[in-house]
Amino acid sequence: MKRLIYLDNAATSFPKPPEVMEAMLHFMKDVGANPGRSGHYRAVEADRIVRGARESVARLFNIPKPDQIVFTMNVTEALNVVINGFLKQGDHVITTSMEHNSVLRPLRHLEKIGTITLSIVQCDNRGRLDPREIPPLIGKNTALMVLNQASNVCGTIQDVRAVKRAIGEIPLLLDVAQTAGCFPIDVEADGIDFLAFTGHKAMLGPQGTGGLYIREGLSLEPLTRGGTGSVSEEEFQPGFMPDMLESGTRNNVGIAGLGAGVDFVLRQGVSQIMEHDRTLTAALLSALHDVAGVTVYGPLNAREQTSTISITFDSLLPPGARYDYGGCGAVNLGLMEEDIYPAEAGSILNTEYDILVRTGLHCAPIAHKTLKTFPEGTVRISMGYFNTLEEVEIVAAAIRRIASREYS
């Protein structure tokens, strides 16, 4: 019987720690009430659970005041809260060519309707941003820098502190969808003004959870307004955090699970999780470096990327031929003819080997244009805390067989 190997953790982590499911079941079975809306003991317990989750997130990111964290459905909502609530008519925004559509689409919309102007810093063909490219783009009306800390396509990690030094007092909105929970993040030391995170990836929480940290002193308009359970006598939105940005009933059972996921991460230690991921990444990079007909994208260095690796199958030779050509490279060579497309390779991994990966553009077309993998995209292998070196060996062997056309 084939062993199922899940390698789509950049989309959503799986499995989750048992504590996550236990916390959610406890909330549904034994609590069930709405925090902040009532004074009975179950509502008080619900409020304690949500407050505990907020405090755990604050510890994870070294956020001095937990109330500066608001819970959202995901990182996309968190990014939209800032982009649509902070930017004003005539503002200028800088971002990079490695961003996800969760950043590009709301920014392009504001650009299209004439609210903002937008500059995109070109990253190199390994997905790396040179912070020295930023200052020439800064103008008097530059209001925000938006940065993806790590690529969801090839795992490239950007130097956040260098970017903050380059932009000075301009607020930094950092998308940590791929790094929260598996890479050290310190909002104070890193100079992060807005931190947008999602709960269902390396934070090990359930889908439908995420949040936003806002540095004290910065203000923005709420994306939604409504009931908050506070100052109910007022007809206007509260002006204090987190109520100002948390209207309506939240996904409280999900937040209970998120809190348990973050507590698991804190117990294991982010540094330990990062080292585990680096071990797996280094092993897979090593196993693939000499595979003829396989191109690997990104830094090709486990210390400069997350445990997400993108590949394509490219060959100058007819199927089954062997040639001692190192497949590892940052770009897809123009002379090569791609004869196993990512979607086909992903289907083979799924049906023949029970290896679950993602193929295509991964909601980041601009990143693929940077890597020269547009429009077909890549095969994305994204490992997580519960993957093993044994699984890496199995995956590498499967990739070798596909590259040599021995899979059928």
N, C-alpha and C positions, 0 to 999 in steps of 0.2 A: 504494500500500500504506500502510495506517494505521501510525502510529508508536506503539508501546507506551509508555505513560507510567505508571511505578509511583509511586503517591502514598499508600502505606500504611506509611510508615516508622515511625509511632508504634506499629504492631504488631510489625514487624520490619524492619530496614533491608535494602535491596536496591538495587543489587548490593553485594557485599562487595569490598574491595580484593583484587587478585590475591595479595598477600602472605598473606592469611588462608588461602586454599585451598592455597597452596604450603606453609605451615607445617603444616597438617593432613595433607597428603599425605606430607610428610617424616616426620612422626611415625609415620604408619601404615606407610610403606615401609621407613624406615631406622632407626627407634627401636623402637617397639612394646612396650617393656617397661613395668613398673609402677614408678613412682618410690617410693623409700623402702622397697621390699620386698626388694631384692636388692643384692649388692655388685658384680655384673658391670658391664661398661662401658656396656651399653645402659640398664640401670636408672639408672646414674649420669647418663647423658645425659638420660633422661626427667626425672629430678629437677632437672637444670639448667634444662630448658625450663619446668617448672612454677614453679620458683623465679624464673626470669626474668619470667614472666607476673605473678607476685605483686609483684615489684619494679616492674614497669611500671605496674600499677594503683596502687601506692603513690605513684609520681611523679605520676600523673594527679590524685590527690586530696590531695596533700601529706600523706600518712600517714607519720609518722616511723618506725614500725617495721612493715615488711611482714608480719611474723608475726602481726600483729593483724588480718590479712585472712584470711577463710576462703572457699573456693570452694564454691558451691552450684549447683543446676541452673538457678536463675533468681531474680528478685527476690521472687517469691511465697514460695519456700522460705526465702530470707533473712529476710523479714518474719516468717514463722512461727517461725523459730528464736528471734527476740527475743520475740515476743508470747507464745509458749508456754514459753520457757525463762527469761525474766526476770521476768515478772509472777507475783505470789503472791496467795494468798487475801486478800481484803479491799482489794486495790489499786484505785485509781481511775485512769482513763486519759482523756486529752483528745485528740480528733482533730477533723477538719473535715468540712464537707458537700461537699467536692470530692474525697473519697478514692475510690480504686479498690476493687473487691471483694476484692482481695488483702489489703487492710487491714481492711475492714469485716467480712468474713465470719469471720476468726479472732477479732476483737474481739467481735462479736455472739455467737459461740459461747461464749466465756468469760463474757460477760454472762448468757447464757441459763442456763448451769449454775451461776451464782452465784459465780463466782470473782472477778469484777471488777464495778465500776460504770463506766459510760461516759458522757462528756459530748461532744456534738458541737457545735462552734462553727459557726454559720451564716455562710457567705460571701455576698457580694452577687451580683446577677444577672449580673455579668461574671466571676464565679468568684474574686473577690479576698477574701482574709482580712484583717480588721482585727485586728492583734495586741492592741489595747486590749480586745477582747472576751474575751481569755483569762484574765487575772488573777482576775476575779470567780468563775471556775469552779474555781480551784485550792483544794484542801483539804489537810488534814494527811496524807491517805493518797494524794495524787496521786503516782503512781510513774512516769508516762511520758506524753510528748507524741508523737503520731505525725502526721507531716506529709508530704504529697505535694508535692515542690518545684514541680512543674509539672503541670497537668491534662493527662491523656491525651485529654480531650474537646475542650477549646478552647484549650489551650496556656498558660493563665494561670500566670505565675511568681510564687511567693510570696516574701516578704522573710524569708529564713531567719534572718538575724541579728536582725531585730526580734522574731521569734518567740522566739528564744533569750533575748533580753533580757527578754521578758515572762514566761518560765517560770523564769528564774534557774537554780538548781541541779538542777531536775528534768531527768532525761535526755531527750534529743531523739532519736527514731528518724526518720530522714529517708529517704523513698522517692525515689530519683533515677532511676527507670526512664526518665523522659522527658528528663532533663538530662545524665546521665553521658555525656561525650564531646562534647557540643555546647554546654555552658555551664560557666563556671569554677566549680569546687567545691574548697574548701579546708577540710578537717575541723578544722584548728586555728583559723583565722580565723573560720570560720562557727559554731564551737561545737557541732559535730556529735558526738554520743556513739555513735550507731549509724548506719551508712550502708549501706542496702540497695540494691544495683545489679543490673542485668541486662546480660548481655554482647551480646545479639543486636540491640539497637537502635542508638543513636548511638555505642556503643563499637565497632561494626562487626564484632563477633565472631559465631560461629555460635550457633544455638539450642541450648538445653540448657546454657548457661553463665551464671554470675552470681556474686554473692558478698556478703559482709557484712564491714564493718569494725566493730570493737568497741574503744572507747576503753580504753586500759590502766587497770586499776583496777576496771572493771566486770566482773561475772561473771554467768553464766547457766547453766542446766542444759542439757546437750546434747539435741537433738531425737532423735538416734540414737546408739547406742553400739556399738562393735565393733572390728574390727582397724584399726590405724593404721600398722603397720609400726614402731612405736616402743614401748619398754618392754614387749616381748612376754612377758616373764616375769611381768607383773602381770595379775591377773584383773579389775582395775578400770580404768575409763577414765582416760587421762592427764589431768593437771590443767593442762597448759601448752598455749599456742596455737602453731600452729593445730590441732595434733593433737586437742585436746579436742573440736573440733567438725567434724572431717573423718574420719569413720569410713567404711571401705570404699573400694573403688577409685573414684576420681573420674572424670569425663569428661575424661581427660587429653588426648585428641586435640582435644577442644573447647577445653580450656584453652590448648593450643598455638595454636589459631586465635585465641582471645581475646587472647592476648599479642601476636600479630601485628597484630590490629585496634587495640589500644591503642597499640602502637608507631607505627602509621600516624597515629593521632590526634595523638600527641605530635609527630611530625615536621611535620604540617600546622600544628599549633598550635590549641588550643581556641578562642582568640580569633578566629583566621581562620575557623574553621568556624562560629562563632557569627555573625560578620559576614556570611558567605555566606548563612546561614539567614535573617538579618534582611533581607537584600536581597530574597530570594525572597518572604518574608512581606509586606514593605512593598509589593512589586509586586502581589501577589495582592489584598491589602486595597484598594489603590488601584483595581485593575481592577473590583472588585466593589461599590464603595461606592455607585454610582448605578444598580445593576441593579434595575429594578422587580421586586418579588416575591421577592427574595432577602434573607433575614435572616442576618446574620453574628453569631456569638456570641464573647464573650470581651472582652479589653481593647481590641481594634481598634487596637493599637499594637505595631509590630514589636519595640520595645525592652522590652515588658512581657510578652512571650509567646514560646513556642517557635514553630517553623515548622509548627504544627498549627492548622488553621482549621476550625471547624465551621459548616455552613450548613443552612438549610432553605429550601424553596421555598414561599412563602406569597403568596396573591393575593386581593384583593377583587374582581377583574375576571374575566370569562369567558376561557377559553383564547384566546391570540393577541392579547388586548387589550394596549395599551400605556398606561402612566400614569407620569408623572414623580414617582414616590415613592421616595425613597432607601431601598433595601432594607436598609441597614446599621443594625443596632441590637442592643442587648444582650439584648433579650427578644423573644419571639414575641408580637406584639400580640394581645390577646384577640379583637379584632374580625375578625381575618383568618381566612379559611378556607383551611386547608392542602389544596391539591388535587393536589400532586405529593408523595407520601410519600417519605421518605428511601430506602427499599428500592427503590422504582421509579426514583428518580433515579440511584441507584448502578448499577442494572441498565442504564439507558440509557448512562451513562458507560462502562460496561464493554463492552456489545455494539455500541454505535454509534460509540464514539470510541477504544476500547482504552485507556481511562484507568482505572486500578485504584485504588479508594478503599475505605473501610470505611463501612458504614452501620449504624444501630441505636443501641444503648445503650453499646457499647464497654466492657462489664463495669463500668460506673460509674453505676448507676441513681440513686444519691443525688446525684451531680453533675448529672445531667439534671433532677432535681427542682429543684435550685438554679437552673439555667438556664431552667427552665420548658419543657423539651423532652421531658419524660416523658409518655407511654410510647413514642412513636414514635422518639425519638432524633433523630439528625442525620446529615448526610453529612459525613464527616470527611476532610479533605484534609491529609495529613501529608507534608511535603517533607523531603528529606534532602540530604546533602552532594553527591550525584551528580545531583541535579536541576538544571535550568537555567532561565534567564529565558525562553527560547524555549518551554519546556514550560509555564511559568506562563501565557504568552499563549495557548497552545492550550487549556489548561484553562479559563481565563476565558472564552474564546470559546464553548466547549462549554456552560458554565454559562449564559451569556447566551441561547444557543439553547434550552436546556431551559426557562428561565424564560419565554421568549416562545412556547413550544410549537412551535418550528421544527425539532425534532430528527427528526421522522418524515417 
